[in-house]
Amino acid sequence: MRNDVTRPIQLPEELGMYLDGLRKAYPSIDQVWLLGPRVNEDDERGSEWDLLAFADESALAGIRADRSVHRAGLNLMIVLDGDRFEGAWGARRSGRLSSIHWRVRDLHSATYVGDRGAREAAIRVR
């Protein structure tokens, strides 16, 4: 694993406020996790934020329909049934947490197998 998830990750204030507003507008959003290069010590951190939110079908439909919440530089995936996830806008990636071997380690950290086949870290941000 490329990150031991012990170093704190501070979201920019604007992103934190955005997530709080999204959770208020869509109360079924239960947890939000940060994953990808911003968490894992990656030489190519890039400028995008990769977020995984646990919610339901109505939240996904509402977020897809409400273009005012779509953000460039933000990849938001919605987990619908505890396993299946779908992209909220843009390139509509989809998959299953079970297929990426998602494992919650504790209240604040999880691991998964990333695109390159390596075990990576995720951090709960909300």
Buried (B, 14 or more C-beta within 10 A) or exposed (E): EBBEBEEEEEBEEEBEEBBEEBBEBBEBBEBBBBBBBBBBEBEEEEEBBBBBBBBBEEBBEBBBEBEEBEBEEBBBBBBBEEEBBBBBBEEEEEEEBEEBEBEBEEEEBBBBBBEEEEBBBBBBBB
